[in-house]
Amino acid sequence: MIPNLYSFVGDTPLVELEVPFGGAEIRLFAKLEMFNPGGSIKDRPASFMIQQGIADGRITNSTHLVESSSGNLAIAIAMIARQMKLEFTAVIDPNVTKNNRELIEIYGAKIEFVDEKDVEGGYLQSRIRRVRRLLDELPNAVWLNQYANPDNRRSHYEGIGEEVVRDMPVEPTHAFVGVSTCGTIMGVARRLREAWPAIRIVAVDVVGSVIFGSPGGQRRLPGIGASRVPEQLDTCEIDEVVYVTDWESMQGCHRLVREEGLLAGGSSGSIIAAIEKMVPRLPHDAVIVTVLPDRGERYLDTVYNSNWLPENERARRPLHDSHRILAKTSRPQSVTQS
Ligand SMILES: Cc1ncc(COP(=O)(O)O)c(C=O)c1O
């Protein structure tokens, strides 16, 4: 039987990159999530959340999927919903790029556009309110809710986590993972620590994101950071946080192109910038594994456009320390349930 397209989600390549970090002998291995059929890591939670919903009866042939996302997750759900002949409405706001909006629509999804700002000056609360209204109005509507759905992190525990454990040729000392809903870091951290208990899990966040309690502020880079603390975040799973700016992320993207011929998305540049900042704190023979979430073509108008960041934002520094060690209490014991 010929497999269907979404059976190609996951099993992405793990490659060793040659990006030099000063004189350090750091080895860097990266999961290239751009190889998913929808072009990003979000194919994994989209397909897993939908499959689990079908398995437990919440999603049927007549379901109308609803999600608040302006980026990769909406594109991934739109692609899978089209293949499965399910209705999908994406709730988006003015921060969506033209390119992403067009992709969501090309896959046949409906768009609900929210443009009233909430009390915090963003659109998130307004988008959630619109989702709740759609759940009341649309027949058979189901909200996947990537911020709180445990199948989001499970998709990464069973996906990226399992594949890294299977494919790494040496034991990693550190994992660097970008954060937004925190599904990736929660799932990956848990699986890697089961295999390598001494591994240090480093979250890569952007200045202006509130995930780890720093003050919120303007952020331009899509895909990474958040203006609310995701319900599924459990900081016991994370050892350290490194903050990078939009400009540093942009420089990181250009380094990946220059040194590896790899055209990756904005947050892949954040990872490279974060490792660079951490070099003085890392052992000289550190072995790092990381996840590069998406491909660069979606960012031609942003991180690959030299006019994207205004001059005054280029020299911007974090208002707080750009590195933080998180206080540890006890780590949860159960594997995929917590
Ligand atoms: C484009 C992109 N998608 C997904 C992720 C992972 O985010 P999440 O925490 O939502 O799993 C990131 C994080 O860096 C990202 O940049």
The ligand as an SDF file (V2000), in Angstrom:
LIG
                    3D

 16 16  0  0  0  0  0  0  0  0999 V2000
    9.2970   27.8370   14.6320 C   0  0  0  0  0  0  0  0  0  0  0  0
    9.1960   27.0940   15.9240 C   0  0  0  0  0  0  0  0  0  0  0  0
    8.3060   26.1530   16.0950 N   0  0  0  0  0  0  0  0  0  0  0  0
    8.2450   25.4500   17.2600 C   0  0  0  0  0  0  0  0  0  0  0  0
    9.0820   25.6740   18.2910 C   0  0  0  0  0  0  0  0  0  0  0  0
    8.9900   24.8560   19.5280 C   0  0  0  0  0  0  0  0  0  0  0  0
    8.0920   25.3910   20.2980 O   0  0  0  0  0  0  0  0  0  0  0  0
    7.0910   24.7340   21.3030 P   0  0  0  0  0  0  0  0  0  0  0  0
    7.6380   25.2000   22.6050 O   0  0  0  0  0  0  0  0  0  0  0  0
    5.7980   25.3730   20.9320 O   0  0  0  0  0  0  0  0  0  0  0  0
    7.0490   23.2590   21.2030 O   0  0  0  0  0  0  0  0  0  0  0  0
    9.9420   26.6430   18.1720 C   0  0  0  0  0  0  0  0  0  0  0  0
   10.8260   26.9240   19.2680 C   0  0  0  0  0  0  0  0  0  0  0  0
   11.9220   27.3630   19.0950 O   0  0  0  0  0  0  0  0  0  0  0  0
    9.9950   27.3600   16.9790 C   0  0  0  0  0  0  0  0  0  0  0  0
   10.8470   28.3210   16.8110 O   0  0  0  0  0  0  0  0  0  0  0  0
  1  2  1  0
  2  3  1  0
  2 15  2  0
  3  4  2  0
  4  5  1  0
  5  6  1  0
  5 12  2  0
  6  7  1  0
  7  8  1  0
  8  9  2  0
  8 10  1  0
  8 11  1  0
 12 13  1  0
 12 15  1  0
 13 14  2  0
 15 16  1  0
M  END
$$$$
